[in-house]
Amino acid sequence: MKRRQFVAAAPAAAMAARLEDARAEFPWASRETYLNTATEHPLAARTSRTMEEYLHALTHGPDSARDRFENGTLMRGVKSMFARLVHASPDEIGFTPSTQTGENLVIEGLDIMARGGNVVTNDLHYGGSLLNYRSRQKAGLDVRIVAHREHQMDFRDLEKVVDRKTRLIAIALVSNVNGYVHEVRRIADLAHAHGAYLYCDAIQAAGAVPIDVGAMGIDFLACSAYKWLMGGRFGYLYVRQDLQGRVLKPKLFGGRSTASGASRYEISTVSHLGCVCQHAALEYLLALGVDRIGAHARPLVARLMKELPAAGYPSITPTGTESPICSFTVKDPDAARAKLKKAGVVVTLGGSGGTGSMRVSVSVFNNGDDVTRLVAALS
Ligand SMILES: Cc1ncc(COP(=O)(O)O)c(C=O)c1O
């Protein structure tokens, strides 16, 4: 077979995808009560199979077998699918190793400090990003970190600190702390009215909630794939077309610097394994549809938000939050941890000794029995 034919045949053809069958697609869900996708999504069996084929080709060759997976068509396919997911154009999408790499490329590329500008963020942003901003603050950057009120962003607090020197507002579209969904369009309008740009960390949003970068006014967005995009230590950077090069300057250079569109920010060749994983995962995710994924999570989250507070775990997620993540206060995290371990329930549980917090997240493979088991274990 000629190389071109191999390329056209790869990867494994898309299989039918129905939400009703999702549990069987994720064997992990039958082994443990896994309510922890906000930390990491299990791999779908179909995604593993594709990766196994690729690993087989890498191990045994021949070259033509490897070419089925390492080719421009596959990489363009992945960019197109991600672009579809966030309603961008494929040339607004570049690959990046991770969310935080993308955020650093944005901060550096905007020349914020050299221009005497400031950055506005808030304490519902990811801890690693806050560490990044605090380190830059120590180095002299004007950083304004707005505190949440009752676990959500009060828009008036944001308005107070944004001024004409603000160059960037950086938020987690969906907060990893409690699943809170920011008022993105309103924040974008505030940024733009001051000549600033909006960066969204979308790792807890992409694949979990609808995203339309144009309608939401997002200028830059980054995310990794290992949470709601269903797998791969692999990520994306969206850069609005008219900001590429002109406003967001590439600051790190390499073989990919001459690429067009947002690919110019890639620097090096990306992880092919991540790309192969994402090709299969995004095909599946898009076939399921983000709207249907959201509709599946909603009643499960509603039950968690009702039953866990009734069992003595008050929620720190605002009522009506439209994300698959909800968090709760836990009086005795060590006791809760022991109970969950005994029941084979996996969530994110923070703290030891005093009061702790518990984050529960729901994906396509979860069902009502998972919620019942969690609540029963903690009651
Ligand atoms: C909101 C948020 N941002 C960033 C990260 C880290 O992302 P990455 O490993 O892709 O840099 C996480 C991980 O939990 C997160 O929840």
The ligand as an SDF file (V2000), in Angstrom:
LIG
                    3D

 16 16  0  0  0  0  0  0  0  0999 V2000
   -8.4630   25.1150   36.2110 C   0  0  0  0  0  0  0  0  0  0  0  0
   -7.1770   24.3610   35.9980 C   0  0  0  0  0  0  0  0  0  0  0  0
   -6.2020   24.9360   35.2890 N   0  0  0  0  0  0  0  0  0  0  0  0
   -5.0390   24.2950   35.0420 C   0  0  0  0  0  0  0  0  0  0  0  0
   -4.8030   23.0200   35.5140 C   0  0  0  0  0  0  0  0  0  0  0  0
   -3.5060   22.3640   35.1990 C   0  0  0  0  0  0  0  0  0  0  0  0
   -3.4730   22.1720   33.8310 O   0  0  0  0  0  0  0  0  0  0  0  0
   -2.1860   21.7140   33.0150 P   0  0  0  0  0  0  0  0  0  0  0  0
   -1.6480   20.4990   33.6980 O   0  0  0  0  0  0  0  0  0  0  0  0
   -2.7300   21.4210   31.6820 O   0  0  0  0  0  0  0  0  0  0  0  0
   -1.2510   22.8600   33.0310 O   0  0  0  0  0  0  0  0  0  0  0  0
   -5.7920   22.3740   36.2590 C   0  0  0  0  0  0  0  0  0  0  0  0
   -5.5560   21.0200   36.7870 C   0  0  0  0  0  0  0  0  0  0  0  0
   -6.2340   20.5270   37.6400 O   0  0  0  0  0  0  0  0  0  0  0  0
   -7.0130   23.0620   36.5020 C   0  0  0  0  0  0  0  0  0  0  0  0
   -8.0050   22.4760   37.1860 O   0  0  0  0  0  0  0  0  0  0  0  0
  1  2  1  0
  2  3  1  0
  2 15  2  0
  3  4  2  0
  4  5  1  0
  5  6  1  0
  5 12  2  0
  6  7  1  0
  7  8  1  0
  8  9  2  0
  8 10  1  0
  8 11  1  0
 12 13  1  0
 12 15  1  0
 13 14  2  0
 15 16  1  0
M  END
$$$$
